[in-house]
Amino acid sequence: MRFASAVFLFSGGICAVSGSTICKEADEVPIQGLIPVSNGCSKPPGMSVEGEEDFTYCCDRHDSCYQTCGMDKKFCEDDFGKCMNAMCRTTFSSNSRCKGAAQMYKLGVSMFGGAPFQNMQDQACECVPSDKVVDEYESLYRKIYRSSDKNDEEQEEAVQKLKDKMDLLDGDGLRSFARDTFYKLLKKYDNAIRHEGWREGRSKIPKPVKEKKKKKKKKEEL
């Protein structure tokens, strides 16, 4: 369903061969000049969705997931589904057909999102030496925090905490943590995403209502 394309301030060092990003004796990281793009929600021609709601909030994050280097497509689809279901439970709880619409959207990306996902992954990654991974992500996190409402001191403090965590990791553990954190920050700070097409200029969009966690009743002591 997501047919957005990535936009670059600058590019270089993309290691792509036959539609796949291959880094020999190096690691894949998001390109420093990459600005994730969302064009809102769309669906393949001819697909009719009953009970359709405004899932723009979730579509923005789905676009960002596709453009997060090293992300797994199934994770993106599952996260997209969770987001829409959360909106159906809260924001659109009065619409009995909302969950059915969410299932149709998820089915659409599962069936038709393969090529767009691979293309975005190939455009989103670059190869860097393994000992530069932490530095690269530190710079990326700092750029995202600049789009937040945190002041300079708060931004640097947040970046330093993430760097300290990365310094304790290596190999797959480091790659997973760094990648997942990058995506979580994009989800949290919408201003780090560029909006295009129908999505451009729409600042007020429906969002999931924060759900109260149910407290577990303590078992009475006998």
C-alpha positions, 0 to 999 in steps of 0.5 A: 500500500505504501508507495512513497519514495525516499528523498535525499539531501545528499547521497553516496556510498550506496552498495546496491547490487541487483535490487539488494543492499550488500555490504562486504566487511561493513554494516548497513546503516541509514543514509545520513541525508535520508528524509523519510517520506509519507504521502498518507494512506493509499490503496491499490486501484480497485480495492474497496474498503467498507468502514474506512477511517482516516488511518493517516497516523498509522500510514505515516509510520508505516512509510517510515518503517519501510524506509528504516534500513534493515527493517523486516517487512513483516514487522512493518505490516504487524506494527501497521496492523497494531496501530490501526487496531488501536485506533479502532479500539479508541479513536474510531470505537463507534465505527463497527466496521473499522477493524474490517477496514484495518484488515483490508489495509493490512492485506493490501500492504502484505500483498502489494508492498513487496516491491516498494519495500525492497526499493525503499530498503535499497535506497535507505541504506549505505555501508560503513565500517563496523566501528563507525556504526555507533557514530553514524546512528548518534548523528542520525538520532541527533538530527531527529531530536532537532525536529522535537520540542526538546531544547539543545541541552535535552537533545544532547542528554537524550542522544548521550543516553542512547550512545551509552547503551549502544557502547555496551552492545556489539554485533547483531545486538547493536544493529537491532537496538540501533535500527529499532531505536531509529524507527521508534524516534521517527514514530515519536517525532512526526516532524522528522518525516517529510509529508508529500502529496495528499498528506502535505499540509495536513497537520491535524490528523486523528491519533490513537487515544492513549489507553489506560492499563488495567490494574491486576487485582491482587490475590487475597492472602488466605 
